[in-house]
Each structure stands twice: as structure tokens, then as C-alpha cells.
Amino acid sequence: MDTSVPGISFAADGTCSKCTEFLASKARRPLLDPSVREAGLRRLVDEIRARGKGRDYDCVVGVSGGVDSSWLLLQSVRLGLRPLPVHMDNGWNSELAQTNISNLARGLGLDLYTHVVEWREYRGLMQAFFDADVVDVELLYDNAMLGVNYGRAAAAGVHHILAGTNHATEGMLMPPSWNWHKFDRRNIESISRRFGGPRLCTFPAIGLAQRAWYRYVRGIRWVDLLDYLDYRKEDALRVLKAEFGYKPYPYKHYESVFTRFYQGFILPRKFGIDKRLLHLSTLMLNGQLDRAEALRLLNGPPYPDAASMEEDRRYFLKKMGWSEAQLDAYLVRPAVPHAAYGSSYAFVNAIRGRPH
């Protein structure tokens, strides 16, 4: 961790505040105790089975093609659950991600539900976000992914969504200025309207009201199942590769071509953000990565090689219909906070006494 992380401070021995906060939070987590974790897992599995009895599925599992969600899907089947894997396709999937998802679903004998957002609509929303110069362009994917998972859970009549989010590989909190609230449908609609983007049609947006309805009226729970397991990424990769022909990615969330380009090119160059700081530090603090190896990876480029970065850059320009000049102009414009546009969280933050 370094001073590019907003709000960070360092003790005399070089220990940083972000790592101290993470370790303190980790120490308060009861699921670190194996007996507590195992008992909690048994109760959770029994609850999912009971509430899904008589239905085609007893839970929904969101899958992206990454190792976390792939391992989650495999473990849910091994636990005796009957999951429906759900994938949100925004037009940026790498061929490798599609292959990983298909191989795993087929190998486990599972149905697979994929929601495809119409490309012109999604491209128009992305263009509006680029014109707005906000940091979290991935808010579009994350919000749609949440909307698809909650929607399919409701349609299938199940009460549990199992997610690949976990403390083992992504437990360190993201600085607030590095992303935005993932249920802020109003922010998406406001930015699209402000910059001539499309109305939402095939985009499965979800806002705070919809989330509350799914959660408190329909009783749908979002469960980080991997936190109930002794999840070690390298062990998971070995099993997935050996049993399902899984192909790994160089960095976290690189199963999407755009996410790869966004995290490896746009964020560092326009916003001065390198998310590998958080991802690698989390693995290191959880004993899954040696500090020397983490530093070696961090000191290298965010792409496996220069040729891959150039290939993704050209693909991005072609798919978005941009010229080189448009990309250059975008990269040098100053960032604008999401709160400069309409947001559902302005009212929420006002109630909490927090800045917008």
C-alpha cells in the first residue's frame, strides 16, 4: 500500500492504516473460528434446502467466469445444493470467460441462465459515463449483475443468492473515491439523461427501493458463501483446472475485456488508481501470497505484456467507435464525482450526516 490510496497513514514501523483496519476487522469475524464456521455452514445449507424444497432450484449463484464465482458454484453442488447459475452478459465477455462458464455448468450438469443486455443500449450508457468523467464506469455492470441475480431469484421462487464476494481475496475496503454505490439506479439514469444516453430497456437496473422489496418483502438473502469455507485461491485454481479445464486470468476480475482495460489502463492513467494494491494486499494479509511476490507483481505492468494491452486498446476503440483522439481527450479531462449528478444516496447520506 502507498500514498496513492486516499486517507492512508503509516505508523513508525511502516505499517499502514488500511492494513491495520483490515486485520482488526478480520479479528472480529466469528467465521474465522473453524467450529463456528462449520456450524454456520451446516445451518445455512439446511436452511437453503428447506426453503427450496419442491422447486426446480434452491438457490441462485452469480457466475462471471472468474475463480471466486467458479469455485463457489462447484462448492454449492458439492454441498448438496441445487443451484441455478446466473450470468450477466454486457457484451465485453472474453472468450475465455465464456468457455470457463460453459465448461463448468456443463460439467456439473446444471442449467445456465444468461441475461444479455442489448449492445447499443449498453454502449450508449457507457458513453454517457465516459462523457460524465466519473470513476466507476463498472457501476453499470455491477448494478445490472445485482439486478439479474435478484430478478432470477424472485422468478425462481428461491430465497438465497450465493455470491463469490469474500474476505479471503477482496476483504479490504475500497476507498470511497475509487468507486460508487452499486444500487444507485438514479445515478445511472441521471448520467444517461444528462449526456444523451438511452432509456433503460434491456438493462436490468436495480435501485434502493427494489433492493428493499426483494430483501424485506420477498425475503431474498445475499449470502457470501465462500466466507463459510476455508477458501484458498491457489487450491481452488488447481482443482478447477484439473477437473474442468479452467483457464485462469493474470489479475482479479480480468475475465471481462473491458474490466481488464478499465483496471489496467483507464484507472491508472486517468484517475491514478491501481486496484492491485488492494487485491494483492488482501491476499498477503490472509496468508495466501508472499509479500515479496506481491511486490514483484505490483512493480510489473497491470497487463501480462505490452502486446495484450495494445490488443485490448484497439479492441476498446473499435467496439466503442472511438478515435485515438477521443481516447486521448478522455484521459486528460479531470474526474467528476458521481455525486455531481442525481443520486439515490444524497438523501441517505443526508440522514446519516455524511457528505454526499
N, C-alpha and C positions, 0 to 999 in steps of 0.2 A: 504494500500500500504506500502511496506517496501523496504529495500535496495537491495533486490534480483532483483528489476526492474532496468535495466541499465539506467544510466543517470538521475536518480531521485534525487531530492534535497528537503530539508524540511525547511520551514520558522520557525521562533522562536516559533510560536504558534502551531507548529506541522503539519500545512497544507503542503501537498506535491505538487510538481510542476506538476505532472501528473493530479491531480485533478484540480489544478488552470487552466491548459491548457484546460482541458475538459470544465470547466464552462465558460471560455472565449469564446471558440468555440461555445458552446451552446447559449450564449447570442447573437452571431452574426447570428444565424439561423432565417430567416424570418418566417419559418413554425411554430415557437413557438407561433406566434400570431394566435389565432383561426380563425379570419376573413380572414387572408391571407391564412391560411391552407385550409379552406373550399373553398375559391375561386379557389385556385390552384388545389384542388381535382376535382372540377366541370370541370375546363378546361381540366384537364388530362383525365378524364373519357370520356368527349365529343370527345377528340382527338382520343382516343383508339377506340371508337365505330365507328367514321367516317372512320378511316384508315383501320378498319377491316370489313367494310361493304361488304357483298356479299361473305365472306369467311366462312369456317366452324368454325373458331375461330377468336377472335380479339386480343388475347394476349397469351403468354406462361407464366406459373407460375412454377418456380422450386420448387419442394417439396422434403423434406428429411425425413419427419415423425416427425420433431421437432415442437415445439409450434409456433415459428415465421412463418414458411412457411405454417403450417396448418391454422393458423389464417388468413394469407394473402389470401390463396385460398378461404376460407369462405367469407371473406370481398369482394373479387373481384366479387363473384357471387351475393352477396347482393347489390353491386353497379350496377348490371345490365350488367356486362361484360360476355363474353363467353370464358372462359379460357381453354387452354389445359394444364393440369398438367403434368409436365415432371420430371421424376426421373432417377438418375444415380445410377445403382447398381454395386458396385465394389466387391461384394462377402462378405461384412462384415456387412450387414444389420442385426440388431437384429430382432427377430420375432415380437417384439412389434412395431418396426418401420414399418414393412410391414403391420401389422394389422391396424395401425393408418392411413397409406396412403390409403389402400384399403377401409376401412370403410368410410373415408371422401369422396373419389372420388365417391363411390357408393351412399352414402347418398345425395350427391349433383347432382347425375345424370350426371357425367362427364366422358368423355373418359380419359384414363390414358396411357401415353407413358412412357415406361421404357427401358432404354438402359443398356444392361448387358455386361460388359467387360469380355472377356474370362478369367477364373480364372488363368490358368497357365501364361498367359501374365501379368496379374496384379501382381501375386505373384512374378514373375521374376523382375518386375520393383521395387516392394517393397524391394526385397532382395538387389538389386543394391543400393537403397537409404540407407539401413541399412549398407551395406559394405562401403558406402561413408561417413558414420557418420555425415550426415547433419541433421540439426534440424527439417526441415519442411518436414517430410515424408508425411504429409497430402497435400502437394503441388500436389501429384498425384490425389487425389480425387477432390480437388478444381479445378484444371485445367480441368479435364475431365468433371466435372459438368458444368463449363462455356462453354466448347466446345459443350456439348449436348444441352444446352439451346439455344445457338446461332444457332446451326445447325438446330434444330427443328423450331425455329422461321423463319429461311430462307426458310425451306422446306414448312412451312405452309403459307408463304407469309404475315406474320404479322410483325409489326414494333415495338412491345413493349414486353420486358421481364420483368415481375414483380418478384422482389426478396424479400426474407424475411430479408435481411440485413436492419438494422435500428439503429437509435441513441438511442432509448429507452432502449435497452438491450445490445448493443455492440458498443456504440459510442466512447469509449475510445480507442485511437490509440494504436496498438500493437507495442512494441519496435522493431526496425528493426532487431535486432539479434534474435528475437523469431520466426520469420517466413521468408518467401521468396516471391518474386514477383509471383503472381498467373498466369500470362500469359507467363511465361518463359518456353516455349516448348523446347528451345535449352538446357536449364539446365537439363530437364528430359532426353532428348536424349543423352546428353553428359555423364551423370552419368550412364545411362544404357549401353552405349557403353564401357565406361571405366571399368565397373565391370562385363562384360559378360552378361548383361541383354538382353531382347528380343527387336526386332524391333517393332515399334508401328503398330498394325494391327487393333484390335477391340477397342483400346484405343483412344477415340476421342479428341486428343490433340489440343490445340489452342495456337497460338503464337501471337506476336505483329502484324505481317502483316495480319493474318486472322482477328484479332480483328478490325484493321483499316478498312478492307474490309467490314466486317459486319456493322460497325458503320457508315462509311462515304459513302460507295457505296450503300449498301442495306438499309441504314437509320434505323437500328435497335437500339432502345434505351433500356438501362438497367435502370429500374426505382425502386427506394426504396419506394414502395407504402405505407408501414407502417408509413413512416415519415409524410404522409399526414393525418394520423389518430391519434386519441388520444389513442395510443396503451399502454395498461396496461396488463402486462403478467398474473397476477393473475385473472383478469376479463376474459381474453381470455381462460385461462385454465378451469374456471368454465363452460363457455358456451360449449367448445369443449367436456368436459367430460359429460355434461348433454345431449347434443344433438347428439353426435356421438360416445359415449363410448370411448373417447380418454384416453389413459393411459400416464401419464407424466413420465419424467425421472428425476433423482436426480440433475443433473447438465446440463448446456448448452452443446449441441452437443453430448450428450450421447446416441443418437438414433443409433449410429454405434458402434458395439462391438469394432472395432479397435480404433476408436476415443476415446472411453471410456478408453481403455487400454493405449493408447498413452498419453492422457492428465492426466490420473490418476496414471500412473505407470512409463512410459518411460520418459516423460518430467521432472518430479521431480527428478528421480533417476539418469538419465544420464546428463541432461542439467541444473538441478537446477531451473526449471521453473514451476510455478504454475499459470495457466491461470485464475484460480478462482479469483485471485487478481483483474484482470481487469473486469471480468464478474460481480462479486459482487459489486465492487466499482461503476460501471456504473449504476446498479440498485439502489444503495444507493443514488448516486448523482442526479438521476432522481426521487427521492421520492417514489420508488417502493419497497424499502427494508429498514428496520430499521438497523442502524449501529450496534447495539448490536447483532441482528440476523445475520448480515453479518459476524461479528467476530466469532460468535458461529459456523457458517458453515465453515468458513475458518480454525478454530482451530481443526475441526474434520478431519477425513481422506477423501481423494478425492473419495473414494468408500463408498457406503451405509453401507457396512460391510465387514469384512475380508474374509468371505466365498465367496462373489461376486468377490472380487479381485482375489482370488485363482482360482475361476472358469474361469475367463477371462484369467488369465495367462496360465492355462493349455490349454484352447481353442486356444490361440495365438500360443503356442508351437506346438500343433498338426496341426493347419492349415498352419503354415509356414514350418513345417517339421524341427523344431529346437530341439536341445537337451538343457537340463538345462545349460550345459557348454557353449553352443553358446550364450545363453541369458546373462549369467554372463560375458562372454568376451566382448560382445557388450556394456554392461552397463558401463564397466570401461575404454573403449577406449576413448581418447579425441575427442571432437567435431571438425569437419572440416567445414569451412564456405562454403556455396553454391558457392560463387564467386571463389573458388579454382578450379571449373570445368567450362566448357563452359557455357556462359550465354548471352542471348539477351540484358541484361541490362548493360553489360560492356560498350557498345557503347553509350547507352542512358545516363548513368551516367557520361561518359567522356564529353559529350556535355553539360550536366548540371553543370559540375565542381564538381561533388560529388565523394566520394570514392566508389569503386566497392562494 
